[in-house]
Amino acid sequence: MRTILYIVLFFHSVFHLLGFLKAFDLVKLDKLTTFISRKKGVMWLVASVLFFVTIILMVLNLKIWIVVSVAAIIVSQFLIFTTWHDSKNGTFINVLFLMFVISGWGKLNFKEKYTNEVEAAMKETEGFIHSNLEESDLSNLPEPVRKYIIYAGVSWKTKSV
């Protein structure tokens, strides 16, 4: 799935590069009918570079890819609005990618929160004395749980915490 995303972003980036090439008359693009100033051409190049950098950061699994991708989407969508007639289809890619970015941010946020909570819980147990699990430790547990612990052979072994 990620490979498909990289390919789509690569082509999206190349399409942004066309805006730069048209603005500086480096290629003749009859399909692009909207005038693009040189200033906007530079912005098309910036959007292209931001998408390329996003791909690299995603491949390297660096968290900063989220920030760069949001910047790329914002610049891209602004440019698409200015040349709507020729580039409106790019909005579809931007919206899909934005949903992916939001999902990726949520996943990273969840993983980071989970890791922090586990590390905090582990620090709380550093001073605990490890002793054997005794039958008295099971007395407050519900009967099915107590029976399962005994059945599983966990009872009377060293406590992990």
C-alpha positions as CSV (number, residue, x, y, z in Angstrom):
1,M,0.0,0.0,0.0
2,R,2.8,2.4,0.9
3,T,4.5,1.7,-2.5
4,I,1.3,2.7,-4.3
5,L,1.2,5.9,-2.2
6,Y,4.8,6.7,-3.1
7,I,4.1,6.2,-6.8
8,V,1.0,8.4,-6.7
9,L,2.9,11.1,-4.8
10,F,5.8,10.9,-7.2
11,F,3.5,11.5,-10.2
12,H,1.7,14.2,-8.3
13,S,5.0,15.9,-7.7
14,V,5.9,15.6,-11.4
15,F,2.7,17.2,-12.3
16,H,3.5,20.1,-10.1
17,L,6.9,20.3,-11.8
18,L,5.0,20.9,-15.1
19,G,3.6,24.2,-13.6
20,F,7.2,25.4,-13.0
21,L,8.3,24.3,-16.5
22,K,5.3,26.1,-18.1
23,A,5.9,29.3,-16.1
24,F,9.5,29.5,-17.4
25,D,8.7,28.4,-20.9
26,L,11.1,25.5,-20.6
27,V,8.6,23.2,-22.4
28,K,5.5,23.8,-24.5
29,L,2.4,22.4,-22.8
30,D,-0.6,22.9,-25.0
31,K,-2.8,21.0,-22.4
32,L,-2.2,23.7,-19.8
33,T,-4.1,26.7,-21.0
34,T,-4.0,28.9,-17.8
35,F,-1.2,31.5,-17.6
36,I,1.3,30.8,-14.9
37,S,3.5,33.7,-13.7
38,R,7.1,33.1,-12.8
39,K,6.4,33.7,-9.1
40,K,3.7,31.0,-9.2
41,G,6.0,28.9,-11.3
42,V,8.5,28.9,-8.4
43,M,5.6,28.0,-6.0
44,W,4.8,25.0,-8.3
45,L,8.5,24.0,-8.0
46,V,8.3,24.4,-4.2
47,A,5.2,22.1,-4.1
48,S,7.0,19.6,-6.2
49,V,10.0,19.6,-4.0
50,L,7.9,19.3,-0.8
51,F,6.2,16.2,-2.2
52,F,9.5,14.7,-3.2
53,V,10.9,15.4,0.3
54,T,7.7,14.0,1.8
55,I,8.3,10.7,0.0
56,I,12.0,10.6,1.2
57,L,11.0,11.3,4.8
58,M,8.3,8.7,4.7
59,V,10.7,6.1,3.3
60,L,13.2,7.0,6.1
61,N,10.4,6.8,8.6
62,L,11.1,10.3,10.0
63,K,8.2,11.8,11.9
64,I,8.7,15.2,10.3
65,W,7.1,13.9,7.1
66,I,3.8,14.9,8.5
67,V,4.7,18.6,8.8
68,V,6.3,18.6,5.3
69,S,3.3,16.8,3.8
70,V,0.8,19.3,5.3
71,A,2.9,22.2,3.9
72,A,3.0,20.4,0.5
73,I,-0.8,19.9,0.5
74,I,-1.5,23.5,1.4
75,V,0.8,24.9,-1.3
76,S,-0.5,22.4,-3.8
77,Q,-4.1,23.2,-3.2
78,F,-3.5,26.9,-3.3
79,L,-1.9,26.5,-6.7
80,I,-4.6,24.2,-7.9
81,F,-7.2,26.9,-7.0
82,T,-5.3,29.5,-9.0
83,T,-5.3,27.2,-12.1
84,W,-8.6,25.4,-11.5
85,H,-9.4,24.8,-15.1
86,D,-6.2,22.9,-15.8
87,S,-5.5,21.2,-12.5
88,K,-8.7,20.6,-10.5
89,N,-8.1,16.8,-10.6
90,G,-5.1,17.3,-8.3
91,T,-7.6,18.2,-5.5
92,F,-8.6,14.5,-5.4
93,I,-5.0,13.4,-4.7
94,N,-4.6,16.2,-2.1
95,V,-7.7,15.1,-0.2
96,L,-6.8,11.4,-0.3
97,F,-3.3,12.2,0.9
98,L,-4.6,14.5,3.6
99,M,-6.7,11.6,4.9
100,F,-3.6,9.4,4.9
101,V,-1.6,12.1,6.7
102,I,-4.3,12.5,9.4
103,S,-4.4,8.7,9.8
104,G,-0.6,8.6,10.0
105,W,-0.5,11.4,12.6
106,G,-3.0,9.6,14.7
107,K,-1.1,6.3,14.5
108,L,2.2,8.0,15.5
109,N,0.5,10.0,18.2
110,F,-1.1,6.8,19.6
111,K,2.2,4.8,19.5
112,E,4.1,7.6,21.2
113,K,1.5,8.0,23.9
114,Y,1.5,4.2,24.5
115,T,5.3,4.1,24.6
116,N,5.4,6.9,27.1
117,E,2.8,5.3,29.4
118,V,4.6,1.9,29.3
119,E,7.9,3.6,30.2
120,A,6.2,5.5,33.0
121,A,4.6,2.4,34.4
122,M,8.0,0.5,34.2
123,K,9.7,3.3,36.1
124,E,7.0,3.0,38.9
125,T,7.9,-0.6,39.3
126,E,11.7,-0.2,39.5
127,G,11.8,-0.2,43.3
128,F,9.5,-3.2,43.8
129,I,10.9,-6.3,45.3
130,H,10.3,-9.3,43.2
131,S,8.9,-12.1,45.2
132,N,7.0,-15.3,44.5
133,L,3.3,-15.3,43.7
134,E,1.5,-16.8,46.7
135,E,-1.9,-18.3,47.1
136,S,-2.8,-15.2,49.3
137,D,-2.2,-13.0,46.2
138,L,-5.0,-14.8,44.4
139,S,-7.5,-14.5,47.2
140,N,-9.1,-11.2,46.0
141,L,-9.4,-12.4,42.4
142,P,-12.7,-13.8,41.0
143,E,-12.9,-17.6,41.2
144,P,-12.6,-18.2,37.4
145,V,-9.5,-16.0,37.2
146,R,-8.0,-17.7,40.2
147,K,-8.7,-21.2,38.7
148,Y,-7.2,-20.1,35.4
149,I,-4.0,-18.8,37.0
150,I,-3.5,-22.1,38.9
151,Y,-4.4,-24.1,35.7
152,A,-1.9,-22.1,33.7
153,G,0.8,-22.9,36.1
154,V,1.5,-19.2,36.9
155,S,0.9,-19.5,40.7
156,W,3.9,-19.7,43.0
157,K,6.3,-18.4,40.3
158,T,8.3,-15.3,40.6
159,K,6.1,-12.2,40.2
160,S,7.0,-10.0,37.3
161,V,5.6,-7.0,39.1
